């Protein structure tokens, strides 16, 4: 796919026509930045989708065996949460480097860390031992410890990856096209999700009892291929125009974290609030929904999670650039709010449909929830968050806002959801009772609505930062008051 692809609704001539906004950025630079940013996003969300599917389907019996399946599921999702819990630390560490050493340096570092960690998961021994283990007889407690260690590495790298990709494209893009061009790296999300789902579908379809074979390792080992492509593209990137100007003027902030906490707390709180609905729903539909529909209560069998993600990502690939273009035309706030309202009104119908145990209905509603609600906000978000922060602490600000929200919503959502399912199962008489846990959908949908209402409320107290000067060291909130 190229920048002048009809699918993206833009062309190279449009980039040339607005070159006066960014005279130092050529069409080739813009294209190279889009490909480099998108490749890294593809790896991050390949890892994200892969881990969410594995947490829902295979990590429980492989690394956390238990007589109670609900216990294994909760422990499996606990490791999923750990990856989110450390993301703010990665955001702070790499965000500081991004504001002091440049966007390109950090984008290379994070992609290497994530790619090596994901590949390493495919080499891990399991608790009791399985086909393909290098440690015969199983590794016992060492197995989950190693899984957690690699999950932490994944989280640290992911803590600044998407922030860097979105900032890079926002700072590269012509002013009147920022929303569209900044959304392009998020197409990498769809690519990574589709690849992960397809790989998992092929592996799962080839052997129904995937935990009894070494096949579950293949998707993780395949991370090394995406890593190689992403590194090649990013090595050839130029630094962003905004950072080059800061560096040339000797205006690099030597204490970005201190100044961010002193001057940008209102922007941080708004960034966190904006992401609660998007990040929470992403985890709930990609991980929790799969676990729910494949539970004994609902009883859907087969690679339903992988199939759902393929269709959802295909829809998202259409919605993401459209959402970016809509923010250029109607503003960041109005567009973001519209997708959040869609998620709010669809939450209960979608989760009710998931409780019906229909394969076709499950695929349709997960595709709608993810493809329109979640990824609509995602596509509208890239330029929006980047424009909220001033030039000297932008990388750190966006990273912290993104990753704190990832802990509060994305990481906790499936863990809380798994706990809700376990509680409903227990109240229905236990795991052996037919239909036990089926009614959990009501409480899960209610939880999603709470997250979405917080996001909608945040849009009403956030000024629209569209068309602001990205070289301005002030946050959008401060600049608006002047």
C-alpha positions in Angstrom: 0.0 0.0 0.0 1.3 3.5 -0.9 0.5 7.0 0.2 -1.2 7.6 -3.1 -3.4 4.5 -2.8 -7.1 5.2 -3.5 -7.9 3.2 -0.4 -6.3 5.8 1.8 -8.3 8.6 0.1 -5.2 10.8 -0.5 -2.4 11.2 -3.0 1.0 12.5 -3.4 -0.1 15.6 -5.2 -2.1 16.6 -2.1 1.1 16.3 -0.1 3.0 18.5 -2.6 0.2 21.0 -2.6 0.5 21.6 1.1 4.3 21.4 1.2 4.5 25.1 2.1 3.3 24.2 5.6 6.4 22.0 6.0 9.0 23.2 3.4 11.7 20.8 4.8 9.6 17.7 4.3 9.6 16.1 0.8 7.0 13.7 -0.5 9.6 10.9 -0.2 10.2 11.9 3.4 6.5 11.8 4.2 6.1 8.4 2.5 9.1 6.9 4.3 7.9 8.2 7.6 4.5 6.6 7.1 5.9 3.2 6.2 8.4 3.3 9.1 5.9 4.3 11.7 3.3 1.8 10.4 5.7 -1.1 10.5 6.4 -0.6 14.1 2.7 -0.3 14.9 2.2 -3.5 13.1 4.7 -5.3 15.3 3.2 -3.8 18.5 -0.3 -4.9 17.6 0.7 -8.2 16.2 2.2 -8.8 19.7 -0.9 -7.3 21.4 -3.4 -9.4 19.4 -1.3 -12.5 19.7 -0.8 -12.2 23.4 -4.5 -11.5 24.0 -5.5 -14.6 21.9 -2.9 -16.8 23.7 -4.0 -15.5 27.1 -7.6 -16.4 26.4 -6.9 -19.8 24.8 -3.6 -21.4 25.6 -1.5 -19.7 28.4 -3.8 -21.0 31.2 -3.2 -24.7 30.7 0.4 -24.2 29.5 1.8 -21.9 32.2 -0.9 -21.8 34.9 -2.5 -25.3 35.1 -5.3 -25.5 37.6 -8.3 -27.8 38.4 -10.5 -24.7 38.1 -10.4 -23.3 34.5 -11.5 -19.9 35.9 -8.4 -19.7 38.1 -6.2 -20.4 35.1 -7.9 -17.8 33.1 -7.5 -15.1 35.8 -3.8 -15.9 36.2 -3.3 -15.9 32.4 -5.0 -12.5 32.2 -2.9 -11.3 35.2 0.2 -11.7 33.0 -1.6 -9.8 30.3 -2.2 -7.0 32.8 1.4 -7.0 33.9 2.4 -6.0 30.4 0.1 -3.0 30.7 1.2 -2.2 34.3 4.8 -1.6 33.2 3.9 0.4 30.1 3.9 3.8 32.0 7.5 3.0 33.2 8.4 2.4 29.6 6.6 5.5 28.6 8.5 7.6 31.1 11.9 6.1 30.3 11.6 6.1 26.6 9.5 9.3 26.5 12.3 11.2 28.2 14.7 9.9 25.7 12.4 10.8 22.8 12.3 14.5 24.0 16.1 14.6 24.6 17.6 12.3 21.9 15.0 12.4 19.2 11.9 10.4 18.0 13.9 8.2 15.6 16.3 6.9 18.3 13.5 5.8 20.6 11.5 4.2 17.8 14.4 2.0 16.9 15.0 1.0 20.6 11.4 0.2 21.3 10.9 -2.0 18.2 14.0 -4.1 19.0 12.9 -4.6 22.6 9.4 -5.7 21.7 10.5 -7.9 18.8 13.1 -9.8 20.8 10.6 -10.3 23.7 7.9 -11.6 21.5 10.2 -14.0 19.7 11.5 -15.2 23.1 8.0 -16.2 24.3 8.0 -18.8 21.4 11.1 -20.4 22.9 9.8 -20.7 26.5 9.4 -24.1 28.3 6.0 -24.7 29.8 4.9 -25.7 33.3 4.4 -29.4 32.8 6.2 -29.7 29.5 4.8 -30.0 26.0 6.0 -31.1 22.6 8.8 -28.8 21.5 10.1 -27.9 25.0 13.8 -27.7 25.3 13.5 -28.6 29.0 12.1 -32.1 29.2 9.6 -32.8 31.8 8.4 -29.2 32.2 10.0 -26.2 33.9 7.5 -25.8 36.8 7.4 -22.3 38.3 10.2 -21.2 36.1 7.9 -21.2 33.1 5.4 -18.6 34.3 8.3 -16.5 35.7 10.0 -16.4 32.3 6.7 -15.6 30.6 6.2 -12.7 33.0 9.7 -11.4 32.4 9.3 -11.3 28.7 5.8 -9.8 29.0 7.4 -7.0 31.1 9.9 -6.4 28.3 7.0 -6.2 25.8 5.2 -3.7 28.0 8.3 -1.5 28.4 8.8 -1.3 24.7 5.2 -0.8 23.9 5.1 2.1 26.5 6.5 4.5 23.9 6.0 2.8 20.5 2.6 4.1 19.5 3.3 7.5 21.0 6.4 7.9 19.0 4.7 6.7 15.7 1.8 9.1 16.1 4.1 12.1 17.1 6.4 11.4 14.2 3.6 11.5 11.6 1.9 14.5 13.3 5.1 16.5 13.2 5.8 15.4 9.6 2.3 16.1 8.2 1.0 19.3 6.5 -1.1 21.3 9.0 -4.4 20.9 7.2 -3.9 17.1 6.7 -2.5 16.1 10.2 -5.5 14.0 11.2 -5.3 11.9 8.0 -1.5 11.4 7.9 -1.2 10.9 11.6 -3.8 8.1 11.4 -1.7 6.1 8.8 0.6 4.5 11.4 -2.6 3.1 13.0 -3.2 1.2 9.8 -0.2 -0.8 11.0 -2.5 -1.8 13.9 -4.9 -3.4 11.5 -2.1 -5.2 9.6 -0.6 -6.5 12.8 -4.0 -7.7 14.1 -4.9 -9.4 10.9 -1.5 -11.2 10.6 -1.7 -12.3 14.2 -5.3 -13.6 13.9 -4.6 -15.3 10.6 -1.5 -17.0 11.9 -3.3 -18.1 15.0 -6.3 -19.3 12.9 -4.1 -21.4 10.6 -2.2 -22.9 13.6 -5.4 -23.6 15.6 -7.3 -25.0 12.6 -4.4 -27.3 11.9 -4.7 -28.9 15.4 -7.7 -28.3 17.7 -5.7 -29.2 20.9 -3.0 -26.7 20.2 -1.7 -26.9 23.8 -0.6 -30.5 23.2 1.8 -29.5 20.4 4.6 -27.0 19.6 2.3 -25.2 17.1 1.4 -22.5 19.6 5.0 -21.3 19.4 4.9 -20.5 15.7 3.0 -17.1 15.9 5.5 -15.8 18.5 8.6 -16.9 16.6 7.2 -15.2 13.5 7.6 -11.9 15.3 11.2 -11.8 14.1 10.1 -11.3 10.5 8.1 -8.2 11.3 11.0 -7.0 13.5 13.5 -7.2 10.6 11.2 -5.3 8.2 10.5 -2.6 10.8 14.2 -2.1 11.7 15.1 -1.8 8.0 12.5 0.9 7.5 13.3 2.9 10.6 17.0 3.0 10.1 16.4 5.1 7.0 14.1 7.5 8.7 14.9 11.2 9.1 14.3 12.9 12.4 11.0 14.8 12.7 11.0 18.5 11.6 9.9 19.7 15.0 12.6 18.0 16.9 15.2 19.2 14.4 14.1 22.7 15.0 14.3 22.3 18.8 17.7 20.7 18.5 19.0 23.5 16.1 17.8 26.2 18.5 19.3 24.4 21.5 15.9 24.2 23.2 16.0 20.6 24.2 14.5 20.2 27.7 17.0 18.5 30.1 14.3 17.8 32.7 11.2 16.9 30.6 9.6 14.8 33.3 9.8 17.5 36.0 8.5 20.2 33.6 5.7 17.9 32.4 4.4 17.3 35.9 4.7 21.0 36.7 3.0 22.4 33.6 1.0 19.6 31.9 -1.1 17.8 34.5 -4.4 19.1 33.0 -3.3 17.9 29.6 -2.3 14.5 31.1 -5.6 14.0 32.8 -7.5 14.8 29.7 -5.3 12.5 27.6 -6.0 9.7 30.1 -9.7 10.3 30.1 -9.9 10.3 26.3 -8.3 6.9 26.1 -10.2 5.0 28.7 -13.1 4.0 26.4 -10.8 3.2 23.4 -8.2 1.2 25.3 -10.6 -0.6 27.6 -12.9 -1.7 24.7 -9.9 -2.8 22.7 -8.8 -5.2 25.4 -12.4 -6.3 26.2 -13.3 -7.2 22.6 -9.9 -8.7 21.7 -9.3 -10.8 24.8 -12.2 -10.9 27.2 -14.9 -11.5 24.6 -13.0 -14.4 23.2 -12.7 -16.0 26.6 -16.4 -15.4 27.3 -17.8 -16.9 24.1 -15.5 -19.9 24.3 -16.4 -20.6 28.0 -18.6 -23.6 28.9 -21.6 -21.2 29.5 -21.7 -19.8 25.9 -20.0 -22.8 24.3 -18.7 -21.4 21.0 -15.9 -23.7 19.7 -13.2 -23.3 17.2 -10.9 -20.4 16.3 -13.7 -17.8 16.8 -11.3 -15.2 18.3 -9.0 -15.3 15.4 -11.8 -15.1 12.8 -13.4 -12.2 14.7 -10.2 -10.2 14.7 -9.6 -10.7 11.0 -13.1 -9.3 10.1 -12.8 -6.5 12.7 -9.4 -5.4 11.6 -10.5 -5.4 7.9 -13.3 -3.0 8.9 -10.9 -1.0 11.1 -8.5 -0.6 8.1 -11.3 1.3 6.4 -12.5 3.2 9.4 -9.1 4.4 10.7 -8.1 6.7 7.8 -11.7 7.9 7.4 -11.7 8.9 11.1 -8.4 10.8 10.6 -9.9 12.6 7.6 -13.0 13.5 9.6 -11.0 15.1 12.3 -9.4 17.4 9.7 -12.8 18.4 8.4 -15.0 18.5 11.5 -12.4 18.8 14.3 -10.7 16.4 16.7 -13.2 16.7 19.6 -16.4 16.3 17.6 -15.2 13.3 15.7 -13.8 11.5 18.7 -17.0 12.1 20.7 -19.1 10.7 17.9 -17.3 7.4 17.9 -17.4 7.3 21.7 -21.2 7.7 21.6 -21.4 4.8 19.1 -19.6 2.6 21.6 -21.9 3.7 24.4 -25.1 2.9 22.6 -23.8 -0.4 21.2 -22.3 -1.9 24.4 -25.3 -3.7 25.8 -26.6 -5.0 22.4 -23.1 -6.3 21.5 -22.5 -8.2 24.7 -26.1 -9.5 24.7 -25.4 -10.9 21.2 -22.2 -12.5 22.4 -24.2 -14.4 25.0 -26.2 -16.2 22.3 -23.5 -18.6 21.2 -23.9 -17.9 17.5 -20.6 -18.0 15.5 -21.8 -15.6 12.8 -23.4 -13.2 15.3 -20.2 -13.2 17.4 -18.0 -12.3 14.4 -20.4 -9.6 13.3 -20.8 -7.8 16.7 -17.0 -8.0 17.6 -16.3 -6.6 14.2 -18.7 -3.7 14.8 -17.5 -3.0 18.3 -13.8 -3.1 17.5 -13.9 -1.9 13.9 -16.2 1.1 14.3 -16.3 2.1 18.0 -12.8 1.3 19.2 -10.8 1.9 16.1 -12.8 4.9 15.1 -11.6 6.6 18.3 -8.2 5.2 17.6 -8.0 6.8 14.1 -9.2 10.1 15.5 -6.7 10.0 18.4 -3.3 10.2 16.9 -3.1 13.9 15.9 -5.4 14.8 18.8 -3.1 13.6 21.6 0.0 14.9 19.9 -1.4 18.4 19.5 -2.4 18.6 23.2 1.2 18.8 24.3 3.9 21.4 23.7 6.9 20.6 21.6 9.5 20.1 24.3 7.7 17.5 26.4 5.4 16.1 23.6 6.9 12.6 23.5 6.9 12.1 27.2 3.4 13.7 27.6 1.7 11.5 25.0 3.5 8.4 26.3 2.5 8.9 29.9 -1.1 9.8 29.0 -1.4 6.8 26.7 0.1 4.3 29.1 -1.5 5.3 32.3 -4.8 4.9 30.6 -3.6 1.6 29.3 -3.2 0.4 32.9 -6.4 1.8 34.2 -8.5 0.5 31.3 -6.8 -1.8 28.8 -4.9 -3.9 31.3 -7.5 -4.0 34.0 -10.5 -4.5 31.8 -10.0 -8.2 30.9 -8.8 -9.0 34.4 -11.9 -7.4 35.9 -14.0 -9.1 33.3 -12.5 -12.5 34.1 -13.2 -11.9 37.8 -16.8 -10.9 36.9 -17.2 -14.2 35.0 -15.8 -16.2 37.9 -18.1 -14.5 40.4 -21.2 -15.1 38.2 -20.2 -18.7 37.7 -19.8 -19.1 41.4 -23.2 -17.5 42.1 -24.8 -19.8 39.5 -23.6 -22.9 41.4 -20.1 -23.5 40.1 -18.3 -24.4 36.9 -20.1 -27.8 36.6 -23.6 -26.3 36.3 -24.9 -25.9 32.8 -25.1 -22.2 31.8 -23.1 -21.0 34.8 -21.7 -17.6 34.1 -23.9 -16.8 31.1 -25.4 -13.7 32.7 -21.9 -12.0 33.1 -22.5 -10.1 29.9 -24.7 -7.6 31.7 -22.0 -6.6 34.2 -19.3 -6.5 31.5 -21.3 -4.3 29.3 -22.1 -2.0 32.2 -18.4 -1.7 33.0 -17.6 -0.8 29.4 -20.3 1.9 29.5 -18.7 3.4 32.6 -15.4 3.8 30.8 -17.1 5.3 27.8 -19.0 7.8 29.8 -15.8 9.1 31.4 -14.3 9.5 27.9 -17.4 11.3 26.6 -17.3 13.7 29.6 -13.6 14.4 28.9 -14.4 15.5 25.4 -16.6 18.3 26.8 -13.8 19.8 28.8 -11.0 19.5 26.2 -10.4 22.3 23.7 -10.0 21.3 20.1 -6.2 21.6 19.3 -6.6 21.4 15.5 -4.3 23.6 13.4 -2.2 24.6 16.3 1.5 25.4 15.9 3.4 22.2 16.8 6.6 24.2 17.4 4.9 26.0 20.3 6.4 24.8 23.6 3.0 25.4 25.4 0.3 22.8 25.8 -2.9 23.4 23.8 -4.8 24.1 27.1 -2.3 26.9 28.0 -2.2 28.4 24.5 -6.0 28.5 24.4 -6.2 30.6 27.5 -3.9 33.3 26.1 
